[in-house]
Amino acid sequence: MRRFSQIFFTRNMTSRFFTFCQGLLRITAPRKQATSDETISIFWSNFYFQFVVMLVVMSFVRACTRDRPMFVGVKSFKEIRTFAKHEQERLLSEAWSEAYPGWRTFIPVVAYSFIFSGALALCETLRTLRMIPRGGVAAPLLAGAFVGVGVLFQGMWQVHRMRPYLLRCIERLRLCALTPEVSAL
């Protein structure tokens, strides 16, 4: 009776097995590593079109939220919690107008467009370089994480930028409430 090893590990089967394993390694092995110039080129080719599209979309969002900040609300400021709801909105709107006068209202639009399109371009670059798989949920989760962190920091920056103007608005409101009105004759 033949031994088990003689039946399954003949020379022919062994060479077929090694050939099969080499084929698997060739399929799963990463291709040539991209240089930094190639990586930057891939990123910018993915970034610029998405940036222009996001700039248009965020400009539309900005036009819809004309007198208040995007993605920042009254809950971000503890100073105005004691006021009525309509007064909170008015103070926030006034502080926004003072913090971003004229063309400066475009700064958050550019920042949010940069965040969104940068996250999408980074994920597409990583897919192209085969650092994350093409299918599945890895890319959307990674893009969502980058967008979440970016929007968090941008919102914190807007709150930091608006807080001094909001405090001035509150002081003016309290000063007006304390001083008696002078009637014009």
ChimeraX attribute file (.defattr): number of C-alpha atoms within 10 A of each C-alpha:
attribute: neighborCount
match mode: 1-to-1
recipient: residues
	/A:1	3
	/A:2	6
	/A:3	7
	/A:4	8
	/A:5	8
	/A:6	9
	/A:7	9
	/A:8	11
	/A:9	12
	/A:10	10
	/A:11	10
	/A:12	9
	/A:13	12
	/A:14	12
	/A:15	12
	/A:16	11
	/A:17	13
	/A:18	11
	/A:19	12
	/A:20	12
	/A:21	12
	/A:22	11
	/A:23	12
	/A:24	11
	/A:25	11
	/A:26	11
	/A:27	10
	/A:28	8
	/A:29	9
	/A:30	11
	/A:31	10
	/A:32	7
	/A:33	10
	/A:34	11
	/A:35	9
	/A:36	9
	/A:37	9
	/A:38	12
	/A:39	16
	/A:40	13
	/A:41	13
	/A:42	19
	/A:43	20
	/A:44	16
	/A:45	13
	/A:46	19
	/A:47	21
	/A:48	15
	/A:49	13
	/A:50	19
	/A:51	21
	/A:52	15
	/A:53	13
	/A:54	20
	/A:55	21
	/A:56	15
	/A:57	14
	/A:58	21
	/A:59	18
	/A:60	13
	/A:61	13
	/A:62	18
	/A:63	10
	/A:64	11
	/A:65	12
	/A:66	13
	/A:67	17
	/A:68	20
	/A:69	22
	/A:70	17
	/A:71	12
	/A:72	17
	/A:73	14
	/A:74	17
	/A:75	10
	/A:76	14
	/A:77	16
	/A:78	8
	/A:79	14
	/A:80	19
	/A:81	13
	/A:82	9
	/A:83	12
	/A:84	10
	/A:85	12
	/A:86	9
	/A:87	13
	/A:88	20
	/A:89	17
	/A:90	15
	/A:91	23
	/A:92	25
	/A:93	18
	/A:94	17
	/A:95	24
	/A:96	22
	/A:97	19
	/A:98	16
	/A:99	18
	/A:100	17
	/A:101	10
	/A:102	9
	/A:103	7
	/A:104	11
	/A:105	18
	/A:106	15
	/A:107	11
	/A:108	20
	/A:109	21
	/A:110	17
	/A:111	15
	/A:112	22
	/A:113	22
	/A:114	21
	/A:115	22
	/A:116	23
	/A:117	23
	/A:118	23
	/A:119	23
	/A:120	23
	/A:121	23
	/A:122	20
	/A:123	25
	/A:124	20
	/A:125	22
	/A:126	17
	/A:127	16
	/A:128	15
	/A:129	18
	/A:130	13
	/A:131	11
	/A:132	17
	/A:133	13
	/A:134	14
	/A:135	9
	/A:136	9
	/A:137	10
	/A:138	14
	/A:139	20
	/A:140	14
	/A:141	12
	/A:142	16
	/A:143	20
	/A:144	16
	/A:145	13
	/A:146	19
	/A:147	20
	/A:148	15
	/A:149	12
	/A:150	19
	/A:151	18
	/A:152	14
	/A:153	12
	/A:154	18
	/A:155	20
	/A:156	14
	/A:157	12
	/A:158	20
	/A:159	18
	/A:160	12
	/A:161	15
	/A:162	21
	/A:163	18
	/A:164	14
	/A:165	19
	/A:166	23
	/A:167	15
	/A:168	14
	/A:169	18
	/A:170	18
	/A:171	12
	/A:172	12
	/A:173	12
	/A:174	11
	/A:175	11
	/A:176	11
	/A:177	10
	/A:178	9
	/A:179	8
	/A:180	8
	/A:181	8
	/A:182	6
	/A:183	5
	/A:184	4
	/A:185	3
